[in-house]
């Protein structure tokens, strides 16, 4: 069961990026904003019960997807003038 602090973390991250799953988000950040976000999250989490991780991805890294697209057809993820969602 989600407790209040998890809801706060989810809302905070939802304001920063796009939720891919309940606890997985894609967020485009500068180095400075990344540091600020991690400081914000450190104040919101319960360190004894949660684990927050940030995985930087390469700008032009390979993307592999299986199954149906989870986003509505009218949702696009735009970068450098193109839609990154198939």
C-alpha positions in Angstrom: 0.0 0.0 0.0 1.3 3.4 -0.9 1.8 5.7 2.0 1.7 9.5 2.0 5.4 10.1 1.3 5.3 7.8 -1.8 2.4 9.8 -3.1 4.4 13.0 -2.6 7.4 11.5 -4.4 5.2 10.4 -7.3 3.5 13.8 -7.6 6.9 15.6 -7.5 8.3 13.4 -10.2 5.2 13.6 -12.3 5.7 17.4 -12.3 9.2 16.9 -13.6 8.7 14.2 -16.3 6.6 11.5 -17.8 5.6 8.5 -15.8 6.3 5.3 -17.6 5.2 3.0 -14.8 4.0 3.7 -11.3 7.5 4.2 -10.1 9.5 4.8 -13.3 9.8 8.2 -14.9 11.6 9.6 -17.9 12.9 13.1 -17.2 15.2 15.4 -19.2 17.5 17.2 -16.8 20.5 19.5 -16.8 23.2 18.6 -14.4 22.1 21.4 -12.1 18.5 20.4 -12.2 19.4 16.8 -11.6 21.3 17.7 -8.4 18.3 19.9 -7.3 15.8 17.1 -8.0 17.8 14.6 -5.9 18.0 17.1 -3.0 14.2 17.6 -3.3 13.6 13.8 -3.3 15.9 13.3 -0.3 13.5 15.5 1.7 10.5 13.6 0.5 11.5 9.9 0.8 11.7 7.7 3.8 15.3 6.4 3.6 14.7 3.4 5.7 11.9 2.2 3.4 12.6 3.5 -0.1 15.3 3.5 -2.7 15.4 6.3 -5.3 17.8 5.9 -8.3 18.6 8.0 -11.3 20.0 6.4 -14.4 21.4 8.8 -17.0 20.7 7.5 -20.5 22.7 8.4 -23.6 21.2 11.0 -25.9 21.1 8.7 -28.9 20.9 5.4 -27.1 19.1 2.4 -28.6 15.5 2.0 -27.6 13.8 -1.3 -27.7 10.1 -1.8 -27.0 7.9 -4.9 -26.9 4.1 -4.9 -27.0 1.6 -2.2 -27.3 2.6 1.5 -26.9 1.5 2.5 -23.4 0.8 6.1 -24.3 -2.3 7.4 -26.2 -1.7 8.0 -29.9 -1.8 11.8 -29.4 1.2 11.7 -26.9 4.5 12.4 -28.5 8.0 12.6 -26.9 9.8 15.3 -28.9 13.5 15.8 -29.1 15.6 17.5 -31.8 12.5 18.0 -33.9 11.3 14.4 -33.9 9.0 12.0 -32.1 10.9 9.5 -30.1 7.9 7.2 -29.6 7.3 4.8 -32.4 
